[in-house]
């Protein structure tokens, strides 16, 4: 196996090699650092390479493993973090020019927990400026430039976790930490052809992470496989006194959880009607590949509630509040995307009644989803209606006539539900398509078991884009 192929291996396989000392944490980290320097800039995926600290952590991991102290499956595994999680003494730019020199004196909880698990932080990865909270309408919305999917660099890697998506897809890092407020883990996972897990709201501490929308923000893993994501989630989930929104719950993962029953999967009515043909075809094939593991009910009625307008109002209002100082100082004029330079100001003008109405709707929305999960174990949809958007086009102009479709992003985020996105084939321009499974609160174990079963029967997650040796 070539050295570069190592970085396409699942975390569990890398962990076995590291534990048995067939592979050195230092060598693996050096491979990542080299690819971060060489490949990261080609994809506009990297903000800061943390060479010195990464090698120091890798050497410490190697010494511990040599002494027989193995911390677990992430010990000695390199990773990257979206540049909205604080890292002590290293710039945390939020992808935005006004904060390009921002440095914190503390680490985010997720960074601390991954360090305790023995993982090696190698880089801060690129993101859409301010996680897209100012209303961006174009992929070129960061001082690092538009994130590019390695499957076809004329197209976007997805936002706002653009760097994590591209870096994992190109074998630059084995896994990464992303964040989602309204699609920012699921979308780049779909467009970059990787596996991404959006956890239940409140499962992972957000202490030390940039706040865009306090009632929606979530941190989660992006990796090669569902098993990768579950291993990372087990390390970062759990109570944290520094985050009052943390649920007090943890997550344990020992591998696929076998159940005696067939999982009941709902496919919402209309979710594949206005999607690209390859998206629909690959979705159907993916469900079929699971065979008797699942019982599929199609055309399930979806609760008729204003999912899109509600999430839009909440992000607009809470985002304007989060960046009030920047807006009042006029620093939004420094943002990259023209829409972002003015978009935040609309949040200052949003009527309080609109925000309160959207917030009040969340109770009946949660009730509606709870009722749905009384009959089903998971909801399946295409993750996105299309393959990746062109990197040089406004979103609205990318795929005329394609609209509607998957509800896992607005509905799931408003009600705080977990979802798992996985590659399931290819569509236009050689770009990946993706399937998503959404579950009830704290059903990550079920989702990851279902994902691992799917990936044991298919090899889409193991495919590698060409030209990244």
Number of C-alpha atoms within 10 A of each C-alpha: 5 7 11 16 11 18 26 23 17 20 25 17 12 23 21 14 14 24 22 12 13 10 17 22 30 22 15 21 26 18 19 29 23 14 21 27 15 14 23 25 17 14 24 24 32 28 25 19 21 17 19 9 14 23 21 12 23 27 19 17 25 24 14 16 20 15 9 11 13 19 16 16 22 25 26 33 29 31 27 31 28 32 33 27 27 28 23 14 12 19 19 26 27 26 28 24 20 17 18 14 11 14 15 15 9 14 18 19 23 26 22 15 17 20 17 15 21 25 28 30 27 27 27 29 33 38 37 32 30 27 30 24 27 26 22 25 16 22 26 22 27 26 22 23 21 26 37 32 33 29 25 18 15 15 24 29 37 32 31 33 34 35 37 39 41 34 36 27 34 27 27 30 31 26 32 29 31 33 32 26 28 28 22 27 34 34 27 32 37 30 32 35 38 33 32 34 35 31 28 24 26 25 27 29 27 24 20 19 23 21 23 24 21 16 19 21 21 28 28 26 25 36 33 30 30 29 25 26 26 28 23 28 28 16 24 25 25 19 18 18 10 12 16 13 18 20 17 16 13 16 19 14 17 10 13 18 15 11 10 6 9 13 17 16 24 25 21 20 16 18 23 23 15 17 22 20 15 18 26 22 16 21 24 16 12 20 19 14 16 18 11 10 18 19 17 20 15 14 13 15 12 15 15 8 14 13 21 14 12 23 22 16 21 24 25 25 24 21 24 25 18 16 17 16 12 16 18 11 9 12 14 24 16 15 22 21 25 17 15 23 19 18 18 24 18 14 22 18 11 15 12 12 9 15 19 13 13 20 16 12 15 19 13 13 20 17 12 16 20 15 12 19 18 9 11 18 21 24 23 26 27 28 30 31 25 27 29 30 24 21 22 14 15 14 15 13 11 15 15 8 11 14 15 14 20 25 22 28 26 20 24 26 26 26 24 25 23 25 30 29 35 31 31 29 24 18 20 14 12 12 23 28 34 33 27 28 26 28 26 24 20 19 18 26 19 21 27 27 20 23 23 21 19 22 22 12 11 16 12 21 22 17 14 16 18 10 9 14 14
